[in-house]
Amino acid sequence: MHFIQIMHSRFFVKIWTFVGLVVVLGACQTQPQSPQGDPSPSSDLAYATTFSLAESDSGTALTIHTPWSGNSQGMHYFLHPKDQATPSLPDSVKAIAVPVERLVCYSTTHLPYLAMLHAEDALVAYPGTQYISTPSVKERVEHGQVRELGSDRSINPEVLLDTQPDVVMMFALDGPGAEYDQIQNSGTPVIFNADYLEEHALGRTEYIKLFGALLGKEEEATKIFAEIEMDFNTLLGSIHTIQKPTVFSGVVYGDTWFTPGADSWAADFITRAGGQYLYADHPGSGTLPLSFESVYAKCLDADYWIGVGSYTSKEELLAADARYEDFAAVQSGQVYSYMKRADPNGGVPYFELGYARPDLVLSDVIKILEPESQPDSLNFFIRLN
């Protein structure tokens, strides 16, 4: 367990002790004989550090420790059974009746969890439905069962609230959008999903447990996560690369080559799969802006080029910049894009299902780096020919 997670857990237990006391006192006023158990400080979160769950006899306390980048004040919720009265809580704790039946999500990365838990019917609205690639959710959109909220930069809160959601699950990079206050003031609980801040690939996947707690599917969520975790770790144990092939990534936009930093999600998979990422000595979880000339000098003879933006063919890639043809990876046909099964409207499974299923992404990168690659069996990547 990471040190930061331990610190979060200790802080959360203090918050929960106070919340639990209030719940107990409130319950004793109406049901003096109702037993109240002590909270369990965690729901077996092994990787996620941006949220935590603590269960008790009266419900589950949820804390989002880092709602968005730079905000470590945390947001607190208490999930209580829908058939029980709302407990008395401090003003800083928002009550949520579960299971949630009507949910609004703001990111496509939230949707695979609904599908895995067979809870797609809980989604009532989404901003930018054309970008959805999860098949079962997309089908509901096509049948008019998911209301379009427009761009996530110009969401009309009145339209959103008209769908009568039990919970709105937002995400924010540096703070909530303009509609947040109106939604919050309506009494509708807002949860900020900060999965993108998780440092471990399985930390993002562990968010399925948050969805499980909201949807009344805790056992299913725990089982699904355990299966993905086992597959992921089994794949790691299968790697026996002696000579690590060299790998680079990214493409040129304008005059700048953007490549993943050494601590990024994409670079992590290359390293875990046995590749030698050529920018492993450049820390950072975001992208690195580089000159074409510097990448040319460093990566010209690299074995693999994995992650070439949205290009889907070698012809398209070279039409964008003829200089790409000089790279050894292009000449040997070892160039891969993450656009397999991409939707013409913009939905990309790699950026949707991939975050929930790191085992599938890892499997792809391992296969790519094998001498006898089977490109047709890849989940998210295609080989540019």
C-alpha positions in Angstrom: 0.0 0.0 0.0 1.3 3.4 -0.9 2.3 5.8 1.9 -0.1 8.5 0.6 -3.0 6.0 0.8 -2.2 5.2 4.4 -2.2 8.9 5.2 -5.6 9.3 3.5 -7.0 6.4 5.4 -6.0 7.9 8.8 -7.5 11.2 7.9 -10.6 9.5 6.7 -11.1 7.5 9.9 -11.1 10.7 11.9 -13.7 12.2 9.6 -15.7 9.0 9.7 -15.6 8.7 13.5 -17.3 12.1 13.7 -19.8 11.2 11.0 -20.6 7.9 12.7 -21.2 9.6 16.0 -23.7 12.0 14.5 -25.5 9.1 12.7 -25.6 7.1 15.9 -27.0 10.1 17.9 -29.6 10.9 15.2 -30.7 7.3 15.1 -31.0 7.0 18.8 -33.6 9.8 18.9 -36.0 7.7 16.9 -34.8 4.1 17.3 -33.1 3.7 20.6 -32.6 0.0 20.2 -31.0 0.2 16.7 -27.4 -1.1 16.9 -24.7 0.9 15.2 -21.4 -0.8 14.3 -18.0 0.7 14.2 -16.8 1.7 10.7 -14.4 -0.4 8.7 -11.7 2.0 7.6 -11.4 0.8 4.0 -13.1 -1.4 1.4 -9.9 -3.2 0.4 -8.6 -0.4 -1.9 -5.1 -1.6 -2.8 -4.1 0.9 -5.5 -6.5 3.9 -5.6 -5.4 6.9 -3.5 -7.9 9.6 -4.7 -10.9 8.1 -2.9 -11.8 5.8 0.0 -14.8 4.0 1.3 -15.5 3.1 5.0 -18.5 0.8 5.8 -20.6 0.6 8.9 -23.9 -0.9 9.9 -25.7 2.3 8.9 -24.1 2.9 5.5 -20.8 3.8 3.8 -18.8 6.9 4.1 -17.2 8.0 0.8 -14.3 10.5 0.6 -12.9 12.0 -2.6 -9.5 13.0 -1.3 -8.4 14.9 -4.4 -11.4 16.1 -6.4 -9.2 17.8 -9.0 -5.5 18.6 -9.4 -4.2 20.9 -6.7 -7.3 20.4 -4.4 -6.5 18.2 -1.4 -9.3 19.5 0.9 -11.5 16.5 0.0 -15.3 16.0 -0.4 -17.3 13.8 1.9 -20.5 11.8 1.3 -22.5 9.2 3.3 -24.2 6.5 1.3 -27.2 5.2 3.1 -29.9 2.6 2.1 -32.7 4.2 0.1 -35.3 2.5 2.3 -34.0 4.2 5.5 -34.4 7.8 6.6 -31.6 10.2 5.7 -29.3 10.4 8.7 -28.4 13.7 10.4 -25.0 14.7 9.1 -22.5 17.7 9.3 -22.9 20.3 6.6 -19.7 19.1 5.1 -21.1 15.7 4.4 -23.6 15.0 1.6 -26.1 12.2 2.0 -26.7 9.9 -1.0 -29.5 7.3 -1.0 -28.4 4.1 -2.6 -28.7 2.2 -4.8 -28.6 5.2 -7.3 -31.1 4.7 -10.1 -30.5 7.9 -12.2 -27.0 9.0 -12.9 -25.4 11.7 -15.0 -21.7 11.2 -16.0 -19.3 13.7 -17.5 -16.5 11.4 -18.9 -16.5 8.4 -21.2 -14.0 6.8 -18.9 -16.9 6.4 -16.4 -19.1 4.4 -18.8 -17.3 1.0 -19.0 -17.9 0.5 -15.3 -21.6 0.8 -15.8 -21.4 -1.8 -18.6 -19.2 -4.2 -16.5 -21.7 -3.9 -13.7 -24.7 -4.3 -16.1 -26.0 -1.0 -14.9 -26.2 1.0 -18.2 -29.8 1.8 -17.6 -28.8 4.1 -14.7 -27.2 6.6 -17.1 -29.9 9.2 -18.0 -27.8 12.0 -19.6 -24.3 12.7 -20.9 -22.5 15.6 -22.6 -21.2 14.7 -26.1 -22.9 11.3 -26.6 -21.3 11.0 -30.1 -18.0 10.3 -28.4 -19.3 7.2 -26.6 -17.7 3.9 -27.7 -19.0 1.5 -25.1 -21.4 -0.6 -27.2 -24.2 -1.2 -24.7 -24.3 2.5 -23.7 -24.1 3.6 -27.3 -27.2 1.5 -28.0 -29.1 3.3 -25.3 -28.1 6.6 -26.9 -29.3 5.4 -30.3 -32.7 4.5 -28.7 -33.1 7.9 -27.1 -32.6 6.6 -23.6 -29.7 8.9 -22.8 -30.3 12.6 -23.0 -27.7 14.8 -24.8 -26.3 17.6 -22.6 -24.2 19.2 -25.3 -20.5 20.2 -24.9 -19.0 19.7 -21.5 -17.9 23.3 -21.7 -21.4 24.7 -22.2 -23.7 22.4 -20.2 -27.1 23.9 -19.4 -27.7 23.0 -15.7 -31.5 23.3 -16.2 -31.5 20.7 -18.9 -29.4 18.4 -16.7 -31.6 18.8 -13.7 -34.6 18.2 -15.8 -33.4 14.5 -16.1 -33.9 14.3 -12.3 -30.6 12.6 -11.5 -29.9 11.0 -8.1 -26.2 11.8 -8.5 -24.1 13.8 -11.0 -20.6 12.5 -11.5 -18.3 15.2 -12.8 -14.6 15.5 -13.5 -12.5 18.6 -13.3 -9.0 19.4 -14.3 -8.5 22.6 -12.3 -11.9 23.3 -10.7 -15.7 22.8 -11.3 -17.5 24.2 -14.3 -19.9 27.2 -14.2 -22.9 24.9 -13.7 -21.6 23.3 -10.5 -23.1 25.8 -8.1 -26.6 25.6 -9.6 -26.6 21.8 -9.5 -25.2 21.8 -6.0 -27.8 24.3 -4.8 -30.6 22.2 -6.2 -29.8 19.5 -3.6 -28.5 17.0 -6.2 -25.3 15.4 -5.0 -22.2 16.0 -7.1 -19.3 13.6 -7.0 -16.0 14.5 -8.6 -14.4 11.5 -10.2 -10.6 12.0 -10.1 -9.6 8.7 -11.7 -7.2 10.5 -14.0 -5.1 11.5 -11.1 -4.3 7.9 -10.1 -0.7 7.0 -10.6 -1.1 3.2 -10.9 -3.0 1.7 -13.8 -5.0 -0.5 -11.4 -5.8 2.6 -9.3 -8.1 3.8 -12.1 -9.7 0.4 -12.5 -10.4 0.3 -8.7 -12.9 3.1 -9.3 -15.3 0.3 -10.2 -15.7 -0.1 -6.5 -17.0 3.4 -6.2 -19.6 2.7 -8.8 -20.4 -0.6 -7.1 -21.0 1.3 -3.8 -23.3 3.8 -5.6 -25.2 1.2 -7.6 -25.6 -1.4 -4.8 -23.3 -3.8 -6.6 -20.4 -3.9 -4.2 -19.8 -7.7 -4.5 -19.9 -7.7 -8.3 -17.4 -4.7 -8.4 -15.0 -6.4 -6.0 -15.1 -9.6 -8.0 -14.6 -7.9 -11.4 -11.7 -5.9 -10.1 -10.0 -9.0 -8.6 -10.2 -10.7 -12.0 -8.7 -7.7 -13.8 -6.0 -7.4 -11.2 -5.1 -11.1 -11.5 -4.9 -10.9 -15.3 -2.8 -7.8 -15.1 -0.3 -9.3 -12.7 -0.2 -12.6 -14.5 0.8 -10.8 -17.7 3.5 -9.0 -15.8 4.8 -12.3 -14.6 4.9 -13.7 -18.2 7.5 -11.1 -19.4 11.0 -12.5 -19.7 12.6 -10.0 -22.0 16.4 -10.1 -21.9 17.2 -7.5 -24.5 14.7 -4.6 -24.2 13.6 -3.2 -27.5 13.7 0.6 -27.8 10.4 2.4 -28.1 9.3 6.0 -28.8 5.9 7.6 -29.0 3.9 10.7 -30.0 3.7 12.8 -33.2 4.2 16.3 -34.4 1.5 18.9 -34.0 2.4 22.2 -35.6 6.1 22.5 -35.0 6.3 20.5 -31.8 6.6 16.8 -31.2 4.5 15.8 -28.2 5.6 12.6 -26.4 4.4 11.1 -23.1 6.5 11.9 -20.0 8.2 9.0 -18.2 5.5 8.9 -15.5 2.6 8.9 -17.8 0.0 6.2 -18.3 1.2 5.4 -21.8 4.9 5.3 -20.9 4.2 3.1 -17.9 2.8 0.3 -20.1 5.8 0.4 -22.4 8.2 -0.1 -19.5 6.0 -2.7 -17.8 5.8 -4.7 -21.1 9.6 -4.9 -21.3 10.3 -2.0 -23.6 13.0 0.6 -23.2 11.2 3.8 -23.4 13.6 6.3 -24.9 12.3 9.2 -22.7 12.3 7.3 -19.5 14.8 9.9 -18.1 12.3 12.7 -18.7 10.0 12.7 -15.6 6.4 13.9 -15.8 2.9 12.5 -16.1 1.8 14.7 -18.9 3.3 15.3 -22.4 6.8 16.6 -23.2 7.0 19.3 -25.9 10.0 18.5 -28.1 11.5 19.7 -31.3 11.3 17.4 -34.3 15.1 17.5 -34.7 15.7 16.3 -31.1 13.4 13.4 -31.5 14.9 12.6 -34.9 18.3 12.4 -33.4 17.3 10.3 -30.5 14.7 7.9 -32.0 15.8 7.5 -35.6 17.0 3.9 -35.1 14.4 2.9 -32.4 12.8 -0.5 -32.8 9.1 0.5 -32.2 6.9 3.5 -32.6 3.9 3.0 -30.4 1.2 5.7 -30.2 1.1 7.8 -33.4 -2.0 9.8 -32.6 -5.1 9.3 -34.6 -3.4 8.0 -37.8 -4.8 4.8 -39.1 -2.5 4.0 -42.1 1.2 4.5 -43.1 0.1 6.5 -46.1 -1.8 8.9 -43.9 1.1 9.2 -41.5 3.6 10.0 -44.2 1.2 12.5 -45.9 1.3 14.5 -42.6 5.1 14.6 -42.6 7.3 12.9 -45.1 10.3 13.0 -42.7 8.6 10.2 -40.7 9.7 7.8 -43.4 13.4 8.0 -42.3 12.6 6.3 -39.0 13.7 2.7 -38.7 10.4 1.7 -37.1 8.5 3.0 -40.1 10.8 1.2 -42.6 10.4 -2.1 -40.7 6.6 -1.7 -40.2 6.7 -1.5 -36.5 4.4 1.5 -36.1 1.2 1.2 -34.0 -1.8 3.4 -33.5 -4.4 3.1 -30.7 -7.3 3.7 -33.2 -8.6 0.1 -33.5 -12.4 0.1 -33.5 -12.5 3.9 -33.3 -15.9 5.4 -34.1 -16.2 7.8 -37.1 -17.9 10.3 -34.7 -14.8 10.4 -32.5 -15.2 7.6 -29.9 -12.0 5.8 -29.2 -12.1 2.6 -27.1 -8.5 2.9 -26.0 -9.4 6.2 -24.2 -12.6 4.7 -22.8 -12.4 1.0 -22.1 -8.6 1.1 -21.9 -8.5 3.0 -18.7 -10.9 0.5 -17.0 -9.1 -2.5 -18.5 -5.3 -2.0 -18.2 -4.8 -5.8 -18.5 -6.0 -5.5 -22.1 -3.7 -2.6 -22.8 -0.8 -4.4 -21.2 -1.5 -7.5 -23.3 -1.4 -5.4 -26.5 1.9 -3.8 -25.7 3.5 -7.2 -24.7 2.3 -8.7 -28.0 3.6 -5.7 -30.0 7.1 -6.1 -28.5 7.2 -9.8 -29.1 9.4 -10.8 -32.1 6.4 -12.7 -33.7 3.7 -10.2 -33.2 0.1 -11.0 -34.0 -1.4 -7.6 -34.8 -4.8 -8.9 -35.6 -5.3 -10.1 -32.1 -4.7 -6.7 -30.5 -7.5 -5.1 -28.5 -6.8 -1.4 -29.0 -3.9 -1.0 -31.4 -3.5 -1.4 -35.1 -0.3 -1.8 -37.1 0.2 0.8 -39.8 0.9 -0.8 -43.1 
